Amino acid sequence: MVPNEIHSKRTNVRWKIGILMWLAITINYLDRANLSAASPDIMRDLHINSAEMGIVMSAFFWSYMIFQIPSGWLADKVGHRISMSLAVAWWSIATAITGLAHGLASLIGLRVLLGVGEAGAMPSNSGIATRWFPDHERGKISAFYDTGSKVGTAIAMPLIVWIVSNFGWKFSFVISGMIGLFWVIAWIWYYNDPEKQKYINKEELSYIRDGQKKKEGLTKEQPMKWYQLFKYRNVWAMCFGFFTLNYAIFFFITWFPAYLVEERGMAAMTMGFTAMIPPLAGIAGEMLGGWTTDYLYFKKQKSLTFSRKFNLVIGMLLATSILFAGITQSIVVCIALLSLSYAGLAFAAAALWCLPGDVAPQNMTSTLGGVQNCASNFGGIIGPIVTGFIITATGSFVPALVVSGIATLLGALTYLFWLGKVEAIKVGPKVDTNNVHY
């Protein structure tokens, strides 16, 4: 029997859980950005040069990418109360003890440990959204929790710089690590699956389950092995499409400040404020994207395929504006185009993070989310390297921006033509032609 069932007014427990999901992603990006903000002091104290610091910064992604699929599998297997608690506690402890690093090797090791823990966040959240939200709210919740990545990155720089300036770089890691551990306490206390959650009433439980075509979490049975997902066309399209999106978006995360200073001649302080504009546009784009895909599906009664592809294709096409940003002479037009590109990427991301719940077989949403996110991080790793080689070879950022624009165009074509009908993979002796095997 569901607690509080005597109440007729529907509770909103799912959105309180949504806030915790958002906080987890915000903390996730705060902790991974801590190193960048504190890097000048760390390099000086530990006698690390720029090349060595580059290796340290990339070390996070080695384990982060590798552990995406295992983390997603674990979340589906043991449940998200355990998986998220383990993930956030792991990366928070790894963050807090970073101050114990005494040289290059130990710093690399701690960043690898951080990546192991942080790998669990996005796959787990995709599964939680599928269990806790009706299908017509999946776009809004996916957009909402993913904006934490932009908020966390935006607040990291001023917050960490202030802590470093006043208390030293080691203390900054302790503080950000402690924030995550407090989150773990709140998560363990509050979270459970809908049927087991003590604060939900029967009206909200019915609202959630009646609004789901695929009711996850009622059993732990998985219909296939994780590697069997690669037999399906839609899985490959999801992976390649996300790869192209991440290729472009990592320009903003890695090379954008250098572009503003070196190519556009901005002073450091001006660059700092200007660099905030595209991420802010991204937050607006993602929230609009989440609302749009749900509105098309629920209010306008469009098919799930149309509702998701509208965001994915339009968003990636808007993102091609990064191609033209390097050509214009006007810095105002340049920033406007880059902001439009970032907003387009975020608009697409709102639907992109719906796809694991839409396409995965029963009880495999987090697993498919991990597969998709693993593939996307190849773009995150390759993009900055290719951009660096292009800049070195040509002495200009313009060709690099053109390549990013081409990547987003390929992404739009992928979602338009390669991605088939958006529906759950059917497992059985007869394969649905919309989820065709290769």
Secondary structure, 3 states (H helix, E strand, C coil): CCCCCCCCCCCCHHHHHHHHHHHHHHHHHHHHHHHHHHHHHHHHHHCCCHHHHHHHHHHHHHHHHHCHHHHHHHHHHHCHHHHHHHHHHHHHHHHHHHHHCCCHHHHHHHHHHHHHHHCCHHHHHHHHHHHHCCHHHHHHHHHHHHHHHHHHHHHHHHHHHHHHHHHCHHHHHHHHHHHHHHHHHHHHHHCCCHHHCCCCCHHHHHHHHHCCCCCCCCCCCCCCCHHHHHHEHHHHHHHHHHHHHHHHHHHHHHHHHHHHHHHCCCCHHHHHHHCCHHHHHHHHHHHHHHHHHHHHHHHCCCCHHHHHHHHHHHHHHHHCCHHHHCCCCCHHHHHHHHHHHHHHHHHHHHHHCCHHHHHCCCCCHHHHHHHHHHHHHHHHHHHHHHHHHHHHHHCCCHHHHHHHHHHHHHHHHHHHHHCCCCCCCCCCCCCCHHHCEC
